[in-house]
Amino acid sequence: MPAASAQPPEPAAAACPYCGWPDGEPAPAVVSEHRTARGLTVWTRCWCGSLQVRQLTAAGIRVSARGRPAEPRPAASARPERAQDVGSCRLGPS
Ligand SMILES: [Zn+2]
């Protein structure tokens, strides 16, 4: 049996799982770049707001880490409304 286990056994996600932007395409926003021994490590932000760590090597671009997209906002409509003044203005039929 071949002992080629250099790659982690993860499915090759060739695109962002949140917005579908291909990993091979240039990211819309580059957060920072760091030169490494193997090439270049680029922190990018995807269209959906997720942070990605891209390894740029001679073999190509590989996304080694991926964050979650930015939370849109805490739900503003989840504020519980209190029942209005129950029993304070009861107008009986006259
Ligand atoms: Zn995305």
PDB file of the backbone (N, CA, C, O) and the ligand in Angstrom, with CONECT records:
HET     ZN  A 101       1
ATOM      1  N   MET A   1       0.849  -1.213   0.000  1.00  0.00           N
ATOM      2  CA  MET A   1       0.000   0.000   0.000  1.00  0.00           C
ATOM      3  C   MET A   1       0.870   1.242   0.000  1.00  0.00           C
ATOM      4  O   MET A   1       1.917   1.269   0.646  1.00  0.00           O
ATOM      5  N   PRO A   2       0.452   2.254  -0.707  1.00  0.00           N
ATOM      6  CA  PRO A   2       1.265   3.479  -0.753  1.00  0.00           C
ATOM      7  C   PRO A   2       1.179   4.244   0.565  1.00  0.00           C
ATOM      8  O   PRO A   2       0.120   4.343   1.185  1.00  0.00           O
ATOM      9  N   ALA A   3       2.295   4.767   0.959  1.00  0.00           N
ATOM     10  CA  ALA A   3       2.347   5.507   2.221  1.00  0.00           C
ATOM     11  C   ALA A   3       2.393   7.009   1.956  1.00  0.00           C
ATOM     12  O   ALA A   3       3.189   7.737   2.548  1.00  0.00           O
ATOM     13  N   ALA A   4       1.528   7.449   1.063  1.00  0.00           N
ATOM     14  CA  ALA A   4       1.497   8.886   0.744  1.00  0.00           C
ATOM     15  C   ALA A   4       0.478   9.578   1.640  1.00  0.00           C
ATOM     16  O   ALA A   4      -0.670   9.790   1.250  1.00  0.00           O
ATOM     17  N   SER A   5       0.906   9.917   2.821  1.00  0.00           N
ATOM     18  CA  SER A   5      -0.016  10.550   3.764  1.00  0.00           C
ATOM     19  C   SER A   5       0.508  11.916   4.182  1.00  0.00           C
ATOM     20  O   SER A   5       0.439  12.302   5.349  1.00  0.00           O
ATOM     21  N   ALA A   6       1.031  12.631   3.205  1.00  0.00           N
ATOM     22  CA  ALA A   6       1.556  13.954   3.530  1.00  0.00           C
ATOM     23  C   ALA A   6       0.419  14.965   3.678  1.00  0.00           C
ATOM     24  O   ALA A   6       0.513  15.917   4.452  1.00  0.00           O
ATOM     25  N   GLN A   7      -0.637  14.742   2.932  1.00  0.00           N
ATOM     26  CA  GLN A   7      -1.760  15.668   2.987  1.00  0.00           C
ATOM     27  C   GLN A   7      -2.721  15.241   4.098  1.00  0.00           C
ATOM     28  O   GLN A   7      -2.942  14.047   4.300  1.00  0.00           O
ATOM     29  N   PRO A   8      -3.269  16.169   4.789  1.00  0.00           N
ATOM     30  CA  PRO A   8      -4.298  15.815   5.769  1.00  0.00           C
ATOM     31  C   PRO A   8      -5.524  15.273   5.062  1.00  0.00           C
ATOM     32  O   PRO A   8      -5.856  15.729   3.968  1.00  0.00           O
ATOM     33  N   PRO A   9      -6.191  14.327   5.653  1.00  0.00           N
ATOM     34  CA  PRO A   9      -7.324  13.670   4.994  1.00  0.00           C
ATOM     35  C   PRO A   9      -8.583  14.515   5.009  1.00  0.00           C
ATOM     36  O   PRO A   9      -9.627  14.093   5.508  1.00  0.00           O
ATOM     37  N   GLU A  10      -8.474  15.694   4.464  1.00  0.00           N
ATOM     38  CA  GLU A  10      -9.649  16.553   4.400  1.00  0.00           C
ATOM     39  C   GLU A  10     -10.057  16.706   2.945  1.00  0.00           C
ATOM     40  O   GLU A  10      -9.198  16.688   2.063  1.00  0.00           O
ATOM     41  N   PRO A  11     -11.323  16.852   2.678  1.00  0.00           N
ATOM     42  CA  PRO A  11     -11.757  17.046   1.293  1.00  0.00           C
ATOM     43  C   PRO A  11     -11.232  18.370   0.761  1.00  0.00           C
ATOM     44  O   PRO A  11     -11.270  19.393   1.445  1.00  0.00           O
ATOM     45  N   ALA A  12     -10.747  18.328  -0.460  1.00  0.00           N
ATOM     46  CA  ALA A  12     -10.167  19.530  -1.037  1.00  0.00           C
ATOM     47  C   ALA A  12     -11.268  20.534  -1.343  1.00  0.00           C
ATOM     48  O   ALA A  12     -11.902  20.481  -2.397  1.00  0.00           O
ATOM     49  N   ALA A  13     -11.478  21.431  -0.423  1.00  0.00           N
ATOM     50  CA  ALA A  13     -12.480  22.469  -0.642  1.00  0.00           C
ATOM     51  C   ALA A  13     -11.877  23.523  -1.541  1.00  0.00           C
ATOM     52  O   ALA A  13     -11.055  24.327  -1.101  1.00  0.00           O
ATOM     53  N   ALA A  14     -12.273  23.525  -2.776  1.00  0.00           N
ATOM     54  CA  ALA A  14     -11.676  24.427  -3.746  1.00  0.00           C
ATOM     55  C   ALA A  14     -12.403  25.758  -3.802  1.00  0.00           C
ATOM     56  O   ALA A  14     -12.116  26.597  -4.656  1.00  0.00           O
ATOM     57  N   ALA A  15     -13.328  25.945  -2.905  1.00  0.00           N
ATOM     58  CA  ALA A  15     -14.066  27.197  -2.902  1.00  0.00           C
ATOM     59  C   ALA A  15     -14.538  27.491  -1.490  1.00  0.00           C
ATOM     60  O   ALA A  15     -14.595  26.609  -0.633  1.00  0.00           O
ATOM     61  N   CYS A  16     -14.870  28.743  -1.273  1.00  0.00           N
ATOM     62  CA  CYS A  16     -15.363  29.134   0.034  1.00  0.00           C
ATOM     63  C   CYS A  16     -16.699  28.447   0.305  1.00  0.00           C
ATOM     64  O   CYS A  16     -17.610  28.529  -0.519  1.00  0.00           O
ATOM     65  N   PRO A  17     -16.828  27.783   1.427  1.00  0.00           N
ATOM     66  CA  PRO A  17     -18.089  27.089   1.708  1.00  0.00           C
ATOM     67  C   PRO A  17     -19.231  28.039   2.036  1.00  0.00           C
ATOM     68  O   PRO A  17     -20.388  27.627   2.114  1.00  0.00           O
ATOM     69  N   TYR A  18     -18.902  29.311   2.228  1.00  0.00           N
ATOM     70  CA  TYR A  18     -19.944  30.258   2.632  1.00  0.00           C
ATOM     71  C   TYR A  18     -20.487  31.050   1.451  1.00  0.00           C
ATOM     72  O   TYR A  18     -21.690  31.290   1.352  1.00  0.00           O
ATOM     73  N   CYS A  19     -19.592  31.450   0.561  1.00  0.00           N
ATOM     74  CA  CYS A  19     -20.067  32.255  -0.564  1.00  0.00           C
ATOM     75  C   CYS A  19     -19.689  31.648  -1.902  1.00  0.00           C
ATOM     76  O   CYS A  19     -20.128  32.125  -2.948  1.00  0.00           O
ATOM     77  N   GLY A  20     -18.867  30.586  -1.877  1.00  0.00           N
ATOM     78  CA  GLY A  20     -18.563  29.902  -3.115  1.00  0.00           C
ATOM     79  C   GLY A  20     -17.443  30.529  -3.925  1.00  0.00           C
ATOM     80  O   GLY A  20     -17.212  30.139  -5.069  1.00  0.00           O
ATOM     81  N   TRP A  21     -16.752  31.490  -3.349  1.00  0.00           N
ATOM     82  CA  TRP A  21     -15.652  32.117  -4.078  1.00  0.00           C
ATOM     83  C   TRP A  21     -14.521  31.105  -4.221  1.00  0.00           C
ATOM     84  O   TRP A  21     -14.106  30.511  -3.226  1.00  0.00           O
ATOM     85  N   PRO A  22     -14.013  30.895  -5.431  1.00  0.00           N
ATOM     86  CA  PRO A  22     -12.971  29.877  -5.623  1.00  0.00           C
ATOM     87  C   PRO A  22     -11.684  30.248  -4.897  1.00  0.00           C
ATOM     88  O   PRO A  22     -11.278  31.410  -4.860  1.00  0.00           O
ATOM     89  N   ASP A  23     -11.060  29.236  -4.328  1.00  0.00           N
ATOM     90  CA  ASP A  23      -9.809  29.488  -3.630  1.00  0.00           C
ATOM     91  C   ASP A  23      -8.702  29.915  -4.587  1.00  0.00           C
ATOM     92  O   ASP A  23      -7.754  30.590  -4.187  1.00  0.00           O
ATOM     93  N   GLY A  24      -8.824  29.530  -5.824  1.00  0.00           N
ATOM     94  CA  GLY A  24      -7.786  29.870  -6.787  1.00  0.00           C
ATOM     95  C   GLY A  24      -7.854  31.310  -7.260  1.00  0.00           C
ATOM     96  O   GLY A  24      -6.895  31.833  -7.827  1.00  0.00           O
ATOM     97  N   GLU A  25      -8.989  31.947  -7.025  1.00  0.00           N
ATOM     98  CA  GLU A  25      -9.135  33.331  -7.443  1.00  0.00           C
ATOM     99  C   GLU A  25      -8.510  34.248  -6.404  1.00  0.00           C
ATOM    100  O   GLU A  25      -8.453  33.901  -5.225  1.00  0.00           O
ATOM    101  N   PRO A  26      -8.041  35.415  -6.830  1.00  0.00           N
ATOM    102  CA  PRO A  26      -7.509  36.366  -5.855  1.00  0.00           C
ATOM    103  C   PRO A  26      -8.595  36.821  -4.892  1.00  0.00           C
ATOM    104  O   PRO A  26      -9.737  37.070  -5.279  1.00  0.00           O
ATOM    105  N   ALA A  27      -8.209  36.920  -3.638  1.00  0.00           N
ATOM    106  CA  ALA A  27      -9.180  37.324  -2.634  1.00  0.00           C
ATOM    107  C   ALA A  27      -9.495  38.804  -2.794  1.00  0.00           C
ATOM    108  O   ALA A  27      -8.646  39.574  -3.242  1.00  0.00           O
ATOM    109  N   PRO A  28     -10.685  39.200  -2.439  1.00  0.00           N
ATOM    110  CA  PRO A  28     -11.080  40.606  -2.574  1.00  0.00           C
ATOM    111  C   PRO A  28     -10.300  41.536  -1.662  1.00  0.00           C
ATOM    112  O   PRO A  28     -10.130  42.712  -1.984  1.00  0.00           O
ATOM    113  N   ALA A  29      -9.822  41.036  -0.534  1.00  0.00           N
ATOM    114  CA  ALA A  29      -9.113  41.908   0.399  1.00  0.00           C
ATOM    115  C   ALA A  29      -7.963  41.137   1.027  1.00  0.00           C
ATOM    116  O   ALA A  29      -8.137  40.029   1.535  1.00  0.00           O
ATOM    117  N   VAL A  30      -6.793  41.742   0.982  1.00  0.00           N
ATOM    118  CA  VAL A  30      -5.623  41.141   1.613  1.00  0.00           C
ATOM    119  C   VAL A  30      -5.400  41.825   2.955  1.00  0.00           C
ATOM    120  O   VAL A  30      -5.219  43.040   3.030  1.00  0.00           O
ATOM    121  N   VAL A  31      -5.415  41.033   3.994  1.00  0.00           N
ATOM    122  CA  VAL A  31      -5.242  41.592   5.332  1.00  0.00           C
ATOM    123  C   VAL A  31      -3.767  41.792   5.631  1.00  0.00           C
ATOM    124  O   VAL A  31      -3.354  42.869   6.061  1.00  0.00           O
ATOM    125  N   SER A  32      -2.977  40.754   5.403  1.00  0.00           N
ATOM    126  CA  SER A  32      -1.544  40.884   5.633  1.00  0.00           C
ATOM    127  C   SER A  32      -0.812  39.771   4.902  1.00  0.00           C
ATOM    128  O   SER A  32      -1.390  38.745   4.542  1.00  0.00           O
ATOM    129  N   GLU A  33       0.468  40.004   4.694  1.00  0.00           N
ATOM    130  CA  GLU A  33       1.297  39.016   4.007  1.00  0.00           C
ATOM    131  C   GLU A  33       2.525  38.722   4.846  1.00  0.00           C
ATOM    132  O   GLU A  33       3.120  39.614   5.451  1.00  0.00           O
ATOM    133  N   HIS A  34       2.880  37.474   4.865  1.00  0.00           N
ATOM    134  CA  HIS A  34       4.057  37.074   5.624  1.00  0.00           C
ATOM    135  C   HIS A  34       4.883  36.121   4.775  1.00  0.00           C
ATOM    136  O   HIS A  34       4.381  35.123   4.257  1.00  0.00           O
ATOM    137  N   ARG A  35       6.152  36.451   4.647  1.00  0.00           N
ATOM    138  CA  ARG A  35       7.022  35.573   3.875  1.00  0.00           C
ATOM    139  C   ARG A  35       7.489  34.423   4.763  1.00  0.00           C
ATOM    140  O   ARG A  35       7.955  34.625   5.885  1.00  0.00           O
ATOM    141  N   THR A  36       7.352  33.247   4.242  1.00  0.00           N
ATOM    142  CA  THR A  36       7.767  32.069   4.990  1.00  0.00           C
ATOM    143  C   THR A  36       8.832  31.333   4.202  1.00  0.00           C
ATOM    144  O   THR A  36       9.212  31.736   3.103  1.00  0.00           O
ATOM    145  N   ALA A  37       9.298  30.258   4.785  1.00  0.00           N
ATOM    146  CA  ALA A  37      10.339  29.477   4.116  1.00  0.00           C
ATOM    147  C   ALA A  37       9.797  28.781   2.880  1.00  0.00           C
ATOM    148  O   ALA A  37      10.538  28.502   1.937  1.00  0.00           O
ATOM    149  N   ARG A  38       8.500  28.502   2.891  1.00  0.00           N
ATOM    150  CA  ARG A  38       7.921  27.759   1.777  1.00  0.00           C
ATOM    151  C   ARG A  38       7.332  28.667   0.723  1.00  0.00           C
ATOM    152  O   ARG A  38       7.007  28.220  -0.377  1.00  0.00           O
ATOM    153  N   GLY A  39       7.193  29.928   1.047  1.00  0.00           N
ATOM    154  CA  GLY A  39       6.611  30.824   0.066  1.00  0.00           C
ATOM    155  C   GLY A  39       6.044  32.053   0.750  1.00  0.00           C
ATOM    156  O   GLY A  39       6.765  32.830   1.376  1.00  0.00           O
ATOM    157  N   LEU A  40       4.739  32.211   0.614  1.00  0.00           N
ATOM    158  CA  LEU A  40       4.109  33.387   1.158  1.00  0.00           C
ATOM    159  C   LEU A  40       2.811  32.969   1.847  1.00  0.00           C
ATOM    160  O   LEU A  40       2.013  32.206   1.304  1.00  0.00           O
ATOM    161  N   THR A  41       2.630  33.482   3.031  1.00  0.00           N
ATOM    162  CA  THR A  41       1.377  33.255   3.733  1.00  0.00           C
ATOM    163  C   THR A  41       0.587  34.550   3.691  1.00  0.00           C
ATOM    164  O   THR A  41       1.044  35.587   4.172  1.00  0.00           O
ATOM    165  N   VAL A  42      -0.585  34.479   3.120  1.00  0.00           N
ATOM    166  CA  VAL A  42      -1.396  35.680   2.935  1.00  0.00           C
ATOM    167  C   VAL A  42      -2.702  35.511   3.695  1.00  0.00           C
ATOM    168  O   VAL A  42      -3.438  34.543   3.501  1.00  0.00           O
ATOM    169  N   TRP A  43      -2.962  36.456   4.546  1.00  0.00           N
ATOM    170  CA  TRP A  43      -4.253  36.495   5.243  1.00  0.00           C
ATOM    171  C   TRP A  43      -5.179  37.358   4.410  1.00  0.00           C
ATOM    172  O   TRP A  43      -4.899  38.524   4.131  1.00  0.00           O
ATOM    173  N   THR A  44      -6.271  36.763   4.028  1.00  0.00           N
ATOM    174  CA  THR A  44      -7.215  37.479   3.180  1.00  0.00           C
ATOM    175  C   THR A  44      -8.603  37.432   3.798  1.00  0.00           C
ATOM    176  O   THR A  44      -8.902  36.624   4.677  1.00  0.00           O
ATOM    177  N   ARG A  45      -9.418  38.318   3.306  1.00  0.00           N
ATOM    178  CA  ARG A  45     -10.809  38.326   3.738  1.00  0.00           C
ATOM    179  C   ARG A  45     -11.688  38.095   2.525  1.00  0.00           C
ATOM    180  O   ARG A  45     -11.570  38.775   1.506  1.00  0.00           O
ATOM    181  N   CYS A  46     -12.545  37.149   2.655  1.00  0.00           N
ATOM    182  CA  CYS A  46     -13.376  36.752   1.526  1.00  0.00           C
ATOM    183  C   CYS A  46     -14.530  37.742   1.354  1.00  0.00           C
ATOM    184  O   CYS A  46     -14.722  38.639   2.175  1.00  0.00           O
ATOM    185  N   TRP A  47     -15.280  37.566   0.291  1.00  0.00           N
ATOM    186  CA  TRP A  47     -16.447  38.416   0.042  1.00  0.00           C
ATOM    187  C   TRP A  47     -17.451  38.291   1.175  1.00  0.00           C
ATOM    188  O   TRP A  47     -18.147  39.245   1.525  1.00  0.00           O
ATOM    189  N   CYS A  48     -17.508  37.105   1.735  1.00  0.00           N
ATOM    190  CA  CYS A  48     -18.509  36.871   2.775  1.00  0.00           C
ATOM    191  C   CYS A  48     -18.004  37.317   4.139  1.00  0.00           C
ATOM    192  O   CYS A  48     -18.746  37.271   5.120  1.00  0.00           O
ATOM    193  N   GLY A  49     -16.752  37.746   4.209  1.00  0.00           N
ATOM    194  CA  GLY A  49     -16.241  38.245   5.472  1.00  0.00           C
ATOM    195  C   GLY A  49     -15.426  37.238   6.252  1.00  0.00           C
ATOM    196  O   GLY A  49     -14.927  37.556   7.331  1.00  0.00           O
ATOM    197  N   SER A  50     -15.279  36.040   5.739  1.00  0.00           N
ATOM    198  CA  SER A  50     -14.507  35.037   6.451  1.00  0.00           C
ATOM    199  C   SER A  50     -13.024  35.260   6.206  1.00  0.00           C
ATOM    200  O   SER A  50     -12.597  35.597   5.101  1.00  0.00           O
ATOM    201  N   LEU A  51     -12.256  35.065   7.258  1.00  0.00           N
ATOM    202  CA  LEU A  51     -10.821  35.241   7.166  1.00  0.00           C
ATOM    203  C   LEU A  51     -10.197  33.953   6.656  1.00  0.00           C
ATOM    204  O   LEU A  51     -10.547  32.859   7.099  1.00  0.00           O
ATOM    205  N   GLN A  52      -9.276  34.098   5.727  1.00  0.00           N
ATOM    206  CA  GLN A  52      -8.633  32.926   5.153  1.00  0.00           C
ATOM    207  C   GLN A  52      -7.129  33.076   5.270  1.00  0.00           C
ATOM    208  O   GLN A  52      -6.588  34.178   5.179  1.00  0.00           O
ATOM    209  N   VAL A  53      -6.468  31.955   5.473  1.00  0.00           N
ATOM    210  CA  VAL A  53      -5.012  31.914   5.442  1.00  0.00           C
ATOM    211  C   VAL A  53      -4.611  31.150   4.198  1.00  0.00           C
ATOM    212  O   VAL A  53      -4.830  29.943   4.090  1.00  0.00           O
ATOM    213  N   ARG A  54      -4.029  31.863   3.274  1.00  0.00           N
ATOM    214  CA  ARG A  54      -3.644  31.241   2.007  1.00  0.00           C
ATOM    215  C   ARG A  54      -2.140  31.031   1.977  1.00  0.00           C
ATOM    216  O   ARG A  54      -1.356  31.928   2.285  1.00  0.00           O
ATOM    217  N   GLN A  55      -1.770  29.836   1.602  1.00  0.00           N
ATOM    218  CA  GLN A  55      -0.351  29.517   1.450  1.00  0.00           C
ATOM    219  C   GLN A  55      -0.016  29.592  -0.035  1.00  0.00           C
ATOM    220  O   GLN A  55      -0.488  28.783  -0.834  1.00  0.00           O
ATOM    221  N   LEU A  56       0.797  30.566  -0.384  1.00  0.00           N
ATOM    222  CA  LEU A  56       1.228  30.696  -1.768  1.00  0.00           C
ATOM    223  C   LEU A  56       2.602  30.052  -1.898  1.00  0.00           C
ATOM    224  O   LEU A  56       3.607  30.584  -1.425  1.00  0.00           O
ATOM    225  N   THR A  57       2.617  28.904  -2.545  1.00  0.00           N
ATOM    226  CA  THR A  57       3.875  28.203  -2.750  1.00  0.00           C
ATOM    227  C   THR A  57       4.066  27.963  -4.236  1.00  0.00           C
ATOM    228  O   THR A  57       3.260  28.381  -5.067  1.00  0.00           O
ATOM    229  N   ALA A  58       5.135  27.289  -4.539  1.00  0.00           N
ATOM    230  CA  ALA A  58       5.381  26.967  -5.944  1.00  0.00           C
ATOM    231  C   ALA A  58       4.313  26.034  -6.484  1.00  0.00           C
ATOM    232  O   ALA A  58       4.057  25.992  -7.688  1.00  0.00           O
ATOM    233  N   ALA A  59       3.691  25.288  -5.581  1.00  0.00           N
ATOM    234  CA  ALA A  59       2.655  24.350  -6.009  1.00  0.00           C
ATOM    235  C   ALA A  59       1.341  25.059  -6.297  1.00  0.00           C
ATOM    236  O   ALA A  59       0.451  24.490  -6.928  1.00  0.00           O
ATOM    237  N   GLY A  60       1.216  26.293  -5.839  1.00  0.00           N
ATOM    238  CA  GLY A  60      -0.025  27.017  -6.091  1.00  0.00           C
ATOM    239  C   GLY A  60      -0.576  27.598  -4.807  1.00  0.00           C
ATOM    240  O   GLY A  60       0.125  27.748  -3.806  1.00  0.00           O
ATOM    241  N   ILE A  61      -1.839  27.915  -4.872  1.00  0.00           N
ATOM    242  CA  ILE A  61      -2.504  28.515  -3.725  1.00  0.00           C
ATOM    243  C   ILE A  61      -3.248  27.437  -2.966  1.00  0.00           C
ATOM    244  O   ILE A  61      -3.955  26.617  -3.551  1.00  0.00           O
ATOM    245  N   ARG A  62      -3.081  27.452  -1.670  1.00  0.00           N
ATOM    246  CA  ARG A  62      -3.814  26.497  -0.864  1.00  0.00           C
ATOM    247  C   ARG A  62      -4.328  27.225   0.372  1.00  0.00           C
ATOM    248  O   ARG A  62      -3.565  27.892   1.071  1.00  0.00           O
ATOM    249  N   VAL A  63      -5.603  27.097   0.634  1.00  0.00           N
ATOM    250  CA  VAL A  63      -6.190  27.708   1.819  1.00  0.00           C
ATOM    251  C   VAL A  63      -6.008  26.739   2.976  1.00  0.00           C
ATOM    252  O   VAL A  63      -6.594  25.656   3.002  1.00  0.00           O
ATOM    253  N   SER A  64      -5.188  27.149   3.927  1.00  0.00           N
ATOM    254  CA  SER A  64      -4.867  26.243   5.030  1.00  0.00           C
ATOM    255  C   SER A  64      -5.768  26.463   6.223  1.00  0.00           C
ATOM    256  O   SER A  64      -5.892  25.589   7.081  1.00  0.00           O
ATOM    257  N   ALA A  65      -6.394  27.613   6.286  1.00  0.00           N
ATOM    258  CA  ALA A  65      -7.305  27.872   7.390  1.00  0.00           C
ATOM    259  C   ALA A  65      -8.372  28.833   6.907  1.00  0.00           C
ATOM    260  O   ALA A  65      -8.155  29.660   6.021  1.00  0.00           O
ATOM    261  N   ARG A  66      -9.518  28.694   7.518  1.00  0.00           N
ATOM    262  CA  ARG A  66     -10.636  29.520   7.072  1.00  0.00           C
ATOM    263  C   ARG A  66     -11.509  29.828   8.269  1.00  0.00           C
ATOM    264  O   ARG A  66     -11.864  28.945   9.049  1.00  0.00           O
ATOM    265  N   GLY A  67     -11.843  31.089   8.395  1.00  0.00           N
ATOM    266  CA  GLY A  67     -12.713  31.472   9.495  1.00  0.00           C
ATOM    267  C   GLY A  67     -14.160  31.517   9.057  1.00  0.00           C
ATOM    268  O   GLY A  67     -14.503  31.206   7.916  1.00  0.00           O
ATOM    269  N   ARG A  68     -14.978  31.905   9.978  1.00  0.00           N
ATOM    270  CA  ARG A  68     -16.389  32.042   9.658  1.00  0.00           C
ATOM    271  C   ARG A  68     -16.645  33.432   9.115  1.00  0.00           C
ATOM    272  O   ARG A  68     -15.906  34.369   9.414  1.00  0.00           O
ATOM    273  N   PRO A  69     -17.689  33.565   8.321  1.00  0.00           N
ATOM    274  CA  PRO A  69     -18.042  34.905   7.850  1.00  0.00           C
ATOM    275  C   PRO A  69     -18.442  35.797   9.009  1.00  0.00           C
ATOM    276  O   PRO A  69     -18.879  35.327  10.060  1.00  0.00           O
ATOM    277  N   ALA A  70     -18.285  37.077   8.797  1.00  0.00           N
ATOM    278  CA  ALA A  70     -18.624  38.026   9.838  1.00  0.00           C
ATOM    279  C   ALA A  70     -20.105  37.943  10.167  1.00  0.00           C
ATOM    280  O   ALA A  70     -20.957  37.854   9.282  1.00  0.00           O
ATOM    281  N   GLU A  71     -20.384  37.974  11.441  1.00  0.00           N
ATOM    282  CA  GLU A  71     -21.783  37.960  11.855  1.00  0.00           C
ATOM    283  C   GLU A  71     -22.447  39.238  11.362  1.00  0.00           C
ATOM    284  O   GLU A  71     -21.918  40.329  11.574  1.00  0.00           O
ATOM    285  N   PRO A  72     -23.572  39.120  10.722  1.00  0.00           N
ATOM    286  CA  PRO A  72     -24.238  40.304  10.184  1.00  0.00           C
ATOM    287  C   PRO A  72     -24.593  41.308  11.275  1.00  0.00           C
ATOM    288  O   PRO A  72     -24.311  42.499  11.145  1.00  0.00           O
ATOM    289  N   ARG A  73     -25.198  40.837  12.325  1.00  0.00           N
ATOM    290  CA  ARG A  73     -25.590  41.699  13.443  1.00  0.00           C
ATOM    291  C   ARG A  73     -26.336  40.829  14.434  1.00  0.00           C
ATOM    292  O   ARG A  73     -26.957  39.845  14.034  1.00  0.00           O
ATOM    293  N   PRO A  74     -26.294  41.149  15.665  1.00  0.00           N
ATOM    294  CA  PRO A  74     -27.208  40.474  16.590  1.00  0.00           C
ATOM    295  C   PRO A  74     -28.632  40.849  16.240  1.00  0.00           C
ATOM    296  O   PRO A  74     -28.928  42.003  15.929  1.00  0.00           O
ATOM    297  N   ALA A  75     -29.487  39.888  16.292  1.00  0.00           N
ATOM    298  CA  ALA A  75     -30.853  40.095  15.841  1.00  0.00           C
ATOM    299  C   ALA A  75     -31.523  41.207  16.629  1.00  0.00           C
ATOM    300  O   ALA A  75     -31.780  41.080  17.826  1.00  0.00           O
ATOM    301  N   ALA A  76     -31.797  42.290  15.937  1.00  0.00           N
ATOM    302  CA  ALA A  76     -32.379  43.446  16.617  1.00  0.00           C
ATOM    303  C   ALA A  76     -33.865  43.252  16.868  1.00  0.00           C
ATOM    304  O   ALA A  76     -34.466  43.911  17.717  1.00  0.00           O
ATOM    305  N   SER A  77     -34.435  42.337  16.113  1.00  0.00           N
ATOM    306  CA  SER A  77     -35.874  42.141  16.256  1.00  0.00           C
ATOM    307  C   SER A  77     -36.196  41.110  17.335  1.00  0.00           C
ATOM    308  O   SER A  77     -37.356  40.765  17.559  1.00  0.00           O
ATOM    309  N   ALA A  78     -35.150  40.629  17.995  1.00  0.00           N
ATOM    310  CA  ALA A  78     -35.384  39.604  19.004  1.00  0.00           C
ATOM    311  C   ALA A  78     -35.673  40.220  20.372  1.00  0.00           C
ATOM    312  O   ALA A  78     -35.721  39.515  21.380  1.00  0.00           O
ATOM    313  N   ARG A  79     -35.863  41.528  20.400  1.00  0.00           N
ATOM    314  CA  ARG A  79     -36.147  42.180  21.668  1.00  0.00           C
ATOM    315  C   ARG A  79     -37.572  41.878  22.108  1.00  0.00           C
ATOM    316  O   ARG A  79     -38.519  42.167  21.376  1.00  0.00           O
ATOM    317  N   PRO A  80     -37.731  41.319  23.256  1.00  0.00           N
ATOM    318  CA  PRO A  80     -39.088  40.961  23.681  1.00  0.00           C
ATOM    319  C   PRO A  80     -39.890  42.193  24.075  1.00  0.00           C
ATOM    320  O   PRO A  80     -39.472  43.000  24.905  1.00  0.00           O
ATOM    321  N   GLU A  81     -41.022  42.304  23.467  1.00  0.00           N
ATOM    322  CA  GLU A  81     -41.903  43.423  23.791  1.00  0.00           C
ATOM    323  C   GLU A  81     -42.738  43.052  25.010  1.00  0.00           C
ATOM    324  O   GLU A  81     -43.281  41.951  25.105  1.00  0.00           O
ATOM    325  N   ARG A  82     -42.821  43.958  25.899  1.00  0.00           N
ATOM    326  CA  ARG A  82     -43.660  43.697  27.068  1.00  0.00           C
ATOM    327  C   ARG A  82     -45.124  43.933  26.714  1.00  0.00           C
ATOM    328  O   ARG A  82     -45.459  44.797  25.904  1.00  0.00           O
ATOM    329  N   ALA A  83     -45.936  43.182  27.310  1.00  0.00           N
ATOM    330  CA  ALA A  83     -47.366  43.408  27.097  1.00  0.00           C
ATOM    331  C   ALA A  83     -47.724  44.772  27.667  1.00  0.00           C
ATOM    332  O   ALA A  83     -47.293  45.136  28.761  1.00  0.00           O
ATOM    333  N   GLN A  84     -48.509  45.510  26.921  1.00  0.00           N
ATOM    334  CA  GLN A  84     -48.779  46.888  27.327  1.00  0.00           C
ATOM    335  C   GLN A  84     -49.838  46.942  28.403  1.00  0.00           C
ATOM    336  O   GLN A  84     -50.985  46.550  28.191  1.00  0.00           O
ATOM    337  N   ASP A  85     -49.442  47.426  29.542  1.00  0.00           N
ATOM    338  CA  ASP A  85     -50.364  47.882  30.579  1.00  0.00           C
ATOM    339  C   ASP A  85     -51.639  47.042  30.707  1.00  0.00           C
ATOM    340  O   ASP A  85     -52.755  47.507  30.473  1.00  0.00           O
ATOM    341  N   VAL A  86     -51.425  45.855  31.069  1.00  0.00           N
ATOM    342  CA  VAL A  86     -52.605  45.008  31.184  1.00  0.00           C
ATOM    343  C   VAL A  86     -53.426  45.430  32.392  1.00  0.00           C
ATOM    344  O   VAL A  86     -52.942  45.395  33.523  1.00  0.00           O
ATOM    345  N   GLY A  87     -54.609  45.810  32.163  1.00  0.00           N
ATOM    346  CA  GLY A  87     -55.534  46.105  33.250  1.00  0.00           C
ATOM    347  C   GLY A  87     -55.469  47.509  33.785  1.00  0.00           C
ATOM    348  O   GLY A  87     -56.136  47.815  34.773  1.00  0.00           O
ATOM    349  N   SER A  88     -54.670  48.398  33.154  1.00  0.00           N
ATOM    350  CA  SER A  88     -54.586  49.734  33.734  1.00  0.00           C
ATOM    351  C   SER A  88     -55.642  50.671  33.159  1.00  0.00           C
ATOM    352  O   SER A  88     -56.023  51.642  33.812  1.00  0.00           O
ATOM    353  N   CYS A  89     -56.112  50.399  31.967  1.00  0.00           N
ATOM    354  CA  CYS A  89     -57.097  51.295  31.388  1.00  0.00           C
ATOM    355  C   CYS A  89     -58.259  50.471  30.879  1.00  0.00           C
ATOM    356  O   CYS A  89     -58.510  50.375  29.678  1.00  0.00           O
ATOM    357  N   ARG A  90     -58.911  49.922  31.765  1.00  0.00           N
ATOM    358  CA  ARG A  90     -60.037  49.094  31.379  1.00  0.00           C
ATOM    359  C   ARG A  90     -61.299  49.930  31.309  1.00  0.00           C
ATOM    360  O   ARG A  90     -61.781  50.437  32.322  1.00  0.00           O
ATOM    361  N   LEU A  91     -61.822  50.067  30.122  1.00  0.00           N
ATOM    362  CA  LEU A  91     -63.020  50.856  29.951  1.00  0.00           C
ATOM    363  C   LEU A  91     -64.206  49.918  29.828  1.00  0.00           C
ATOM    364  O   LEU A  91     -64.359  49.211  28.832  1.00  0.00           O
ATOM    365  N   GLY A  92     -65.000  49.925  30.806  1.00  0.00           N
ATOM    366  CA  GLY A  92     -66.161  49.048  30.752  1.00  0.00           C
ATOM    367  C   GLY A  92     -67.209  49.610  29.820  1.00  0.00           C
ATOM    368  O   GLY A  92     -67.268  50.821  29.604  1.00  0.00           O
ATOM    369  N   PRO A  93     -68.010  48.771  29.286  1.00  0.00           N
ATOM    370  CA  PRO A  93     -69.129  49.239  28.449  1.00  0.00           C
ATOM    371  C   PRO A  93     -70.119  50.005  29.271  1.00  0.00           C
ATOM    372  O   PRO A  93     -70.588  49.512  30.297  1.00  0.00           O
ATOM    373  N   SER A  94     -70.454  51.220  28.837  1.00  0.00           N
ATOM    374  CA  SER A  94     -71.339  52.035  29.654  1.00  0.00           C
ATOM    375  C   SER A  94     -72.700  52.212  29.011  1.00  0.00           C
ATOM    376  O   SER A  94     -73.568  52.878  29.576  1.00  0.00           O
TER     377      SER A  94
HETATM  378 ZN    ZN A 101     -16.494  33.490   1.198  1.00  0.00          ZN2+
END
